[in-house]
Amino acid sequence: MVGFALFALFFGAGNLILPPFLGFLNGSQWYLVALGFVISAVGLPLLGIFAHARLQGNMFNFAEKISPIFSLIFCLLIYVIVIALPSPRTAAVTHEIAIAPFFDISPLTTSIIYFLLVFVFVIKRSTVINNIGKFLTPAILLLLLAIIFSGFFTEYEPMGTDLAELPILSGFFEGYQTFDAIAALVVGGVIIISVKLEGYNSPVEIRQLITTAAILSGLGLLLVYGGLIYNGAMVNSEFPQDVTRTELLSGISLLNLGSFAQICLAILVALACFTTAVGIVTGTADFMSEQIKRPHVYSITVFLACFLGVIIGALSVNAIIEIALPVLLLVYPLTIVLILLNVMPANFRTRSIMMMTVIATTLFSLPDALKYVVSEELFSNIQLYIPLSEFGFGWVIPASIAFFGTYFYEHSISNRSPQTE
């Protein structure tokens, strides 16, 4: 049940519309782009859940050792981002794929109804995970598998040549747009609290339960992503190059399932998006109620998150994706580093090691993000002096140097003195 719920909490708008588009752009090289996508959209989120299984707290614990103040700022930043971008995007995708083809209503109307339902679903905290695991996830999986496997029996033109350069990197960075590494920090806390509400109190038992659930959800995501990317590659010659992500998904469903496709896809999109929005809003409300131990904090946070979702959810999917890009290029490297640090043994995640690695990561990921919002020419010139920056990995070498340099420095100090930190 927990594994089903975790899969549904991860699988949302980006997870549905991004993989087919990657396959479409890369054609016969679909397996390379799939590899990159799986690393960032499956591997990193799994590591995030494994870290939660070890910490058994919430997102605050990921950076608490560096500084409680820094950890609080990081958490607030992440929660503002997730309720302002991926959560509203679920409403926008639902409108464009599940509502607009059938009903002549505005995106704002869809967004209002959508987040009203999210509010009703989330406001009773104790039933969230059970409802998702029992009812919503099985329906999502059945519809997904119907779309994916029907494509294997459909005749298409041969796959065209790839339209993207460096397919592995294309897949890796497109995986950022799923927000799943960030989602792991958010929904991991939701799962921990929900498991405790179910009566599990033993740390060992909780760790085993969460780890097993993470592996099951990861296998499910791997199967679905591979199938969607391959389906996108198979129709590489069937659609124009300027097709949008949502148009491509609708087209694939129509080719695979015929006239029944729109109804199936509408239900699938609505369910997949809805569970992700529920997870984000629940995680945000859980965190705020733990930080501000006052009556009604949970309910107030749910209301504010849904209200913000209504406003931003009325925008188009492409507009939200464009807004998200510089934010992701700044926050994702820091999220990746904190996840990796928290799955390492204790001697690799001392306060000094974590602090120096995080500082280096933050400083050297700034040019990647700022060139989209300040001056592309200025920061592109700066990137020329940072190794790997042209690929979006300008932070990797500095973070690695900071990590290993601090580790070996601490190790040498401890060898010279009988006293350890």
FENLINUR-V729379 format. One record per residue. RES is the residue in one letter. SS is DSSP state (@ for helix, = for strand, . for the rest). PHI is phi in whole degrees, 0 to 359 (999 if undefined). PSI is psi in whole degrees, -180 to 180 (* if undefined). Layout:
res->(RES,RES)
ss->(SS,SS)
phi->(PHI,PHI)
psi->(PSI,PSI)
This chain:
res->(M,V,G,F,A,L,F,A,L,F,F,G,A,G,N,L,I,L,P,P,F,L,G,F,L,N,G,S,Q,W,Y,L,V,A,L,G,F,V,I,S,A,V,G,L,P,L,L,G,I,F,A,H,A,R,L,Q,G,N,M,F,N,F,A,E,K,I,S,P,I,F,S,L,I,F,C,L,L,I,Y,V,I,V,I,A,L,P,S,P,R,T,A,A,V,T,H,E,I,A,I,A,P,F,F,D,I,S,P,L,T,T,S,I,I,Y,F,L,L,V,F,V,F,V,I,K,R,S,T,V,I,N,N,I,G,K,F,L,T,P,A,I,L,L,L,L,L,A,I,I,F,S,G,F,F,T,E,Y,E,P,M,G,T,D,L,A,E,L,P,I,L,S,G,F,F,E,G,Y,Q,T,F,D,A,I,A,A,L,V,V,G,G,V,I,I,I,S,V,K,L,E,G,Y,N,S,P,V,E,I,R,Q,L,I,T,T,A,A,I,L,S,G,L,G,L,L,L,V,Y,G,G,L,I,Y,N,G,A,M,V,N,S,E,F,P,Q,D,V,T,R,T,E,L,L,S,G,I,S,L,L,N,L,G,S,F,A,Q,I,C,L,A,I,L,V,A,L,A,C,F,T,T,A,V,G,I,V,T,G,T,A,D,F,M,S,E,Q,I,K,R,P,H,V,Y,S,I,T,V,F,L,A,C,F,L,G,V,I,I,G,A,L,S,V,N,A,I,I,E,I,A,L,P,V,L,L,L,V,Y,P,L,T,I,V,L,I,L,L,N,V,M,P,A,N,F,R,T,R,S,I,M,M,M,T,V,I,A,T,T,L,F,S,L,P,D,A,L,K,Y,V,V,S,E,E,L,F,S,N,I,Q,L,Y,I,P,L,S,E,F,G,F,G,W,V,I,P,A,S,I,A,F,F,G,T,Y,F,Y,E,H,S,I,S,N,R,S,P,Q,T,E)
ss->(.,@,@,@,@,@,@,@,@,@,.,.,@,@,@,@,@,@,@,@,@,@,@,@,@,@,@,@,@,@,@,@,@,@,@,@,@,@,@,@,@,@,@,@,@,@,@,@,@,@,@,@,@,@,@,.,.,.,.,@,@,@,@,.,.,.,.,@,@,@,@,@,@,@,@,@,@,@,@,@,@,@,@,@,.,@,@,@,@,@,@,@,@,@,@,@,@,@,@,.,.,.,.,.,.,.,@,@,@,@,@,@,@,@,@,@,@,@,@,@,@,@,.,.,@,@,@,@,@,@,@,@,@,@,@,@,@,@,@,@,@,@,@,@,@,@,@,@,@,@,@,.,.,.,.,.,.,.,.,.,.,.,.,.,.,.,@,@,@,@,@,@,@,@,@,@,.,.,.,@,@,@,@,@,@,@,@,@,@,@,@,@,@,@,@,@,@,.,.,.,.,.,@,@,@,@,@,@,@,@,@,@,@,@,@,@,@,@,@,@,@,@,@,@,@,@,@,@,@,@,@,@,@,@,.,.,.,.,.,.,.,.,.,.,@,@,@,@,@,@,@,@,@,@,@,@,@,@,@,@,@,@,@,@,@,@,@,@,@,@,@,@,@,@,@,@,@,@,@,@,@,@,@,@,@,@,@,@,@,@,@,.,.,.,.,.,@,@,@,@,@,@,@,@,@,@,@,@,@,@,@,@,.,.,.,.,@,@,@,@,@,@,@,@,@,@,@,@,@,@,@,@,@,@,@,@,@,@,@,@,@,@,.,.,.,@,@,@,.,.,@,@,@,@,@,@,@,@,@,@,@,@,@,@,@,@,@,@,@,@,.,.,.,.,.,@,@,@,@,@,@,@,@,.,.,.,.,.,@,@,@,.,.,@,@,@,@,@,@,@,@,@,@,@,@,@,@,@,@,@,@,@,@,@,@,@,.,.,.,.,.)
phi->(999,293,298,300,297,295,302,294,293,284,276,226,300,296,296,268,267,280,301,300,295,297,299,300,289,252,49,293,262,301,292,288,293,297,299,297,294,294,300,274,257,236,300,295,299,298,299,298,289,299,296,298,298,282,285,53,229,218,300,304,290,294,239,299,295,293,185,302,292,300,298,296,297,299,298,298,299,297,292,296,298,290,276,262,236,295,294,297,299,298,290,295,295,301,295,292,257,260,248,305,294,248,230,268,232,280,302,295,297,301,297,296,297,301,283,294,293,301,301,297,288,271,298,264,302,292,258,300,293,299,296,292,294,280,249,278,299,303,294,299,296,298,291,299,296,297,292,292,285,294,294,291,250,255,276,232,294,302,301,277,287,290,256,244,268,48,302,297,292,302,295,298,285,293,297,303,292,287,63,287,295,293,300,300,293,281,283,301,295,298,296,301,296,295,296,294,295,281,105,277,238,287,303,295,295,296,299,295,295,292,297,298,298,297,296,297,294,296,296,297,296,300,297,291,298,301,295,291,295,295,298,297,293,295,260,307,259,263,232,292,295,268,296,275,298,289,297,295,299,298,294,298,298,294,294,279,247,71,295,282,297,299,293,300,294,299,295,300,298,300,291,297,292,298,295,294,300,300,297,294,294,297,298,295,293,301,297,295,290,283,281,244,279,230,299,70,297,301,295,296,296,301,298,294,296,290,297,297,300,299,293,284,296,281,281,282,298,297,296,292,297,294,296,287,304,296,297,293,295,273,273,297,303,297,297,301,296,294,296,298,297,279,261,276,300,301,288,260,226,289,300,294,298,296,295,293,293,293,299,297,298,296,297,269,265,300,301,298,274,291,294,272,238,246,210,296,295,298,282,293,294,297,296,299,263,248,303,71,294,294,261,86,243,299,274,294,294,301,295,294,297,298,295,288,299,293,298,291,296,297,295,292,295,294,287,276,231,291,270,255,298)
psi->(-44,-39,-42,-47,-41,-41,-47,-37,-34,-40,105,-146,-54,-37,-23,-42,-20,-46,-45,-37,-38,-46,-41,-44,-25,-8,-121,-13,28,-32,-29,-45,-33,-39,-48,-41,-41,-36,-48,-27,-10,-52,-51,-45,-38,-44,-37,-41,-38,-40,-41,-39,-32,-46,-39,43,-120,-169,-30,-35,-18,-34,8,-36,-31,-53,131,-36,-46,-43,-41,-44,-44,-46,-46,-41,-47,-45,-36,-43,-48,-32,-14,-18,-72,-35,-51,-31,-32,-36,-39,-43,-42,-42,-48,-33,-39,-22,-53,-39,-17,-31,141,72,160,157,-34,-41,-45,-44,-40,-50,-42,-53,-18,-42,-40,-45,-47,-39,-36,-27,-29,92,-40,-18,0,-56,-41,-44,-40,-49,-38,-41,-46,-44,-47,-39,-41,-48,-42,-44,-39,-49,-34,-44,-44,-53,-26,-27,-28,-18,13,138,126,166,156,149,136,180,158,148,-5,148,154,68,-36,-44,-38,-45,-41,-48,-29,-29,-25,-40,-14,-20,17,-31,-42,-41,-33,-39,-35,-57,-21,-41,-36,-44,-44,-48,-42,-40,-41,-37,-26,-5,4,123,-22,124,-39,-44,-42,-43,-44,-42,-46,-41,-45,-43,-40,-43,-44,-45,-36,-41,-40,-45,-40,-46,-46,-46,-45,-44,-42,-40,-43,-39,-40,-39,-37,-28,19,-31,5,-16,156,156,-24,17,142,168,-46,-37,-40,-46,-43,-41,-41,-44,-40,-41,-38,-39,-4,-147,-21,-9,-45,-39,-47,-47,-39,-45,-44,-49,-46,-44,-47,-44,-41,-44,-37,-45,-41,-45,-42,-48,-41,-46,-41,-44,-38,-47,-47,-37,-28,-35,-36,92,72,156,144,8,-41,-49,-41,-43,-42,-44,-47,-40,-41,-37,-45,-39,-38,-45,-53,-30,-14,-9,170,161,-47,-36,-42,-39,-41,-40,-36,-27,-56,-33,-44,-40,-24,-44,-33,-45,-42,-41,-44,-46,-43,-37,-49,-41,-38,-7,-2,161,160,-35,-10,1,48,169,-44,-43,-46,-43,-48,-38,-42,-41,-47,-42,-45,-47,-42,-3,-11,-46,-36,-37,-43,-24,-19,-17,-16,-74,109,-40,-45,-51,-23,-37,-40,-39,-23,-25,1,116,138,1,-30,-18,2,12,32,-20,-16,-53,-47,-41,-40,-42,-44,-42,-56,-36,-47,-39,-48,-32,-48,-38,-41,-37,-45,-29,-29,-19,140,-16,132,166,*)
